[in-house]
Amino acid sequence: MEQLKRFLFIVICIALCPSFIITEDVDPNPEVDTKNGRVRGTVHYTINSTKPVYTFYSIPYAQAPTGAGRFGKPTPAQSWTGIRNATEIAHACVENGPVVRMMLNTPLALHNRIPMPQRFDIYSEDCLELDVYTPNTTGKLPVLFWIHGGGFYLGTGHAYNGTALCTFTDLVVVSINYRTGHLGFLSSGDEHMPGNMGFFDQVMALKWVKNNIQAFGGDPDRITVAGESAGSWSVSSLLVSPISKDLFKRAILQSGSINTDKLINENPRKKFDGIVKLIGCANETLEDTIQCLRTISIDEISKVGPQFESDWPTIDGEIFPEHPRDLYLKTDFSDKDVLAGVTEDEGFMFLGMPVETGRIPENMNNSYGRFILEIIQGLTSYMREDAITIENIEKIATEYLENNASADTASEELLKETSVDIISDLAMFFPTLNTTRTIKGMGGNTYFYVFSHSPSFAALPRPAYVDSTHFDDVFFMFGVGFLDKWIDEGKGYVFSDAEQELSKQMMQYWANFAATGNPNGDGLHNWPEYDVDNQKYAVIKPNISSSQIDFQKKFNYWKEFMANIEAKRMKVEPETTPEPTQPTGSSNQLSWRYTNIFIYMAVHIFVVLMS
């Protein structure tokens, strides 16, 4: 009887006093054994959640690419003795100095919206490290391997907090650093410095994850490579590179494809010669020039700001044995699952870019002329010059305006909306959809989406015709509204009730896809598989739905447009782009050709659009 009384007392206490419930102790500093040594992490929680997410920051996957290793392939990380502290972010890859300083000197209200570490002192060449987030170190969960964007010039994996993804789904999240800018992609066009160092970093990180993720509760046979913008360019590159395509099972492409017109540097030596002059390393022999590049102060390299085409990937014979567009037509994707998509109005990021009115012919020095030039400048980062002449853009504008307006009668708002549509389609929608269609045609299992929701927390007002823009989808698939901070002391975001539900559903779609190759699951709207015939896709916004692409007319138009451009290129000599030039005055100034684009990309994308 006494035992029965004691049992009933315990039951009543548990029922009436939830705090009395016995819970498993959570180790605030979990430890894991990797093949390089033991690491000690920390624990994070989303807002109002008691589910622990075990987090390990800045684990090295390669040695520091310094000295003789600068501009070379990464080498595997060395082992260590004892326990390595992985409780804090250690390093981010050296960015272009002017970019970081500009961004970190913005007003505090906007400063806290920048999704990158806000301490300049952590930027270093010794940066080839990754973060791991896991809800269960003893499980065997699917792995999301995240590659950050930033145009191959900016960004860090540390900016992408995987806590919410691990809280609401059964995923292990890995986010990596890789070399960007000159250090990541500058190439002499031969065996001395073939380039693509950033891609080799990504491959090395994938190999590390393949060999070590099981210790963190991840399944090495269920790795999904995912990325947005330049991260999506990277994922689409890894899909066809012979040295990487067997290291992962699935891929997610968010806003971009390597098959965009301008992303391959097809004249690396010419551009290399121009860059080394700006850096101050132009010598009589290539060997002396490269030796200078490897010994000169990193500040002398990073202060020469983005030269864009000079830091694009190259056809190096290893990452790309041939042009990626040709590799796509030869690759068997029957063993790959691919989820891809875009935001509704990607091109809004270029709205308001300073227009070089001096380039407008006298007879077009009006709102229509500025509209044409705004499109040209918006596409400069994505299209080669022969594709975006004034004549070509006028033809495209006529196609888009159709019978709605003429050059003389088009309203300012209609011109703005049309410029967003054209830039969105040619820079993001067409390359991403074209790559998806090619993968499907070569045997792949494909899903497509359009993200169409403007975040309620956007700092600046958007026109009524803008449903969403570049990067908006990332906020929701990472669940940032469930975090008390984005990174470091960065300000958090607040989701509305509808946005909380949208984010939870989106995270679950991504997790389901990583687990099975199919995003669908209980409680979710059915997301139809993309097929070239039915062209169905998911419309991701509150009350997610599916639709059928009405883009076929535009798709066919762009397909024919680019085929004609390529045919003309086949008949002319290889491109002879002028060497990058540095204006007289301060050596910290940027090449005049790219000043407008650089300022816009640095400030507008990373301040306005990510706020």
Disulfide bonds with the S-S distance in Angstrom:
Cys93-Cys127 2.07
Cys281-Cys292 2.02
